[in-house]
């Protein structure tokens, strides 16, 4: 019997900055290393998977949050960066760069989080500046630091999506 070919990650991913209206940010700690804090992130499952679909899936898988009932916004931002050496074996041989597409998920308040223990060991809600300084990824830090510009001056709607 022939061994199955290795299943490599697609070097296209989503980053979802989950935050409250008062700009507290959810960070989750990676299981693969102490003090590797980040927002929700993950690779596309298929080349043709829509970015929004990947963002919704990753939020549900990593936090248990149903992003379809909140305001998920596509920030129309892409970051391209070198894949960390510790994770390069997850990608096809010769692939060294990843393209990350950024989303924001606005919640009225802090919510309960249910982590996937295989991927993450802890979570914390922090004010945005503190959250940015805790991230190990420059692209995640920079996305979080955009929050006051993107959401800071928005009036809060008083309907089913906003409080």
C-alpha positions in Angstrom: 0.0 0.0 0.0 1.3 3.4 -1.0 1.7 6.1 1.7 -0.5 9.1 1.5 1.2 12.2 0.2 1.7 14.8 2.9 -1.0 17.4 3.1 0.6 20.8 3.1 -0.8 24.1 4.2 -1.8 26.7 1.5 0.4 29.8 1.9 -2.7 32.1 2.0 -4.2 32.8 5.3 -6.6 35.1 7.2 -6.0 37.1 10.3 -9.2 38.1 12.3 -8.8 40.8 15.0 -11.6 40.2 17.4 -12.4 43.2 19.5 -15.1 44.9 21.5 -16.7 48.2 20.7 -14.5 49.8 23.5 -11.4 48.3 21.8 -10.5 45.4 24.0 -8.9 42.7 21.9 -9.0 39.0 22.3 -5.6 37.3 22.1 -5.1 33.5 22.2 -1.9 31.7 23.2 -0.5 29.1 20.7 -0.1 25.6 22.0 3.2 25.3 20.2 5.1 27.7 22.4 4.8 29.7 25.6 4.1 33.4 25.1 3.1 33.2 21.4 0.0 35.4 21.6 -2.0 36.2 18.5 -5.4 37.0 17.1 -7.3 34.3 15.3 -5.4 33.2 12.2 -5.4 30.2 9.8 -4.7 29.0 6.3 -7.3 28.5 3.6 -8.5 24.9 3.5 -8.7 24.9 -0.3 -7.3 27.2 -3.1 -10.9 28.3 -3.9 -12.1 28.8 -0.4 -13.5 32.4 -0.1 -11.5 34.5 2.3 -14.6 35.5 4.3 -15.5 31.8 4.6 -12.1 31.0 5.9 -12.4 33.9 8.5 -15.8 32.6 9.7 -14.5 29.1 9.9 -11.3 30.0 11.8 -13.1 32.1 14.3 -15.5 29.3 15.1 -12.8 26.6 15.2 -10.4 28.6 17.4 -12.8 30.4 19.8 -16.2 28.9 19.5 -17.6 32.4 18.6 -20.3 32.5 15.8 -19.0 35.4 13.7 -22.1 35.3 11.5 -24.1 37.0 14.2 -21.6 39.8 14.7 -19.9 42.4 12.4 -17.1 40.8 10.4 -15.5 43.3 8.2 -12.9 42.8 5.5 -10.2 45.4 6.0 -9.0 45.0 2.4 -5.5 44.6 3.7 -3.0 42.0 2.7 0.4 41.3 4.4 3.1 39.3 2.8 5.7 37.8 5.1 8.3 35.1 5.4 7.0 31.9 7.1 8.8 31.3 10.4 11.4 28.5 10.1 9.7 26.5 12.9 6.6 26.1 10.8 8.1 25.9 7.3 7.7 22.1 7.2 3.9 22.6 7.1 4.2 24.1 3.6 5.2 22.6 0.3 9.0 22.4 -0.2 10.4 25.7 -1.5 7.5 27.8 -0.2 8.9 30.6 2.1 6.3 33.4 1.9 2.7 33.6 3.1 0.0 36.1 2.1 -2.4 37.1 5.0 -5.7 38.8 4.5 -6.9 40.9 7.5 -10.5 41.0 8.9 -12.0 42.6 12.0 -14.8 41.2 14.2 -16.6 43.7 16.3 -18.4 42.5 19.4 -20.6 44.6 21.7 -18.7 43.2 24.8 -16.3 40.5 25.9 -17.7 37.1 25.3 -16.9 33.6 26.6 -14.3 31.8 24.5 -14.0 28.0 23.9 -10.5 27.2 22.7 -9.4 24.3 20.6 -6.8 22.8 23.0 -4.9 21.3 20.1 -4.2 24.8 18.9 -4.4 27.2 21.9 -3.9 27.0 25.6 -5.1 30.3 27.0 -6.9 33.5 26.1 -7.0 37.1 27.4 -9.0 40.3 26.6 -6.8 43.3 26.7 -7.0 47.0 25.8 -5.8 47.4 22.2 -2.4 48.9 22.9 -1.5 46.3 25.5 -2.8 43.5 23.1 -0.6 44.9 20.3 2.5 44.9 22.4 1.9 41.2 23.5 1.6 39.9 19.9 4.6 38.0 18.5 3.7 38.8 14.9 4.4 42.2 13.4 1.3 42.0 11.1 -1.0 41.2 14.0 0.5 44.0 16.0 0.0 46.5 13.2 -3.6 45.4 12.6 -4.5 45.8 16.2 -2.9 49.3 16.3 -5.3 50.3 13.4 -8.4 49.8 15.6 -8.7 53.4 16.9 -8.7 54.6 13.3 -11.1 52.0 12.0 -13.5 51.9 14.9 -12.7 54.6 17.5 -15.0 57.4 16.4 -17.9 55.3 15.2 -21.2 56.0 16.8 -22.7 52.9 18.3 -26.0 51.8 16.7 -28.7 50.6 19.0 -30.1 47.7 17.0 -29.6 44.0 17.1 -25.9 44.2 16.1 -24.8 47.1 18.3 -25.2 48.1 21.9 
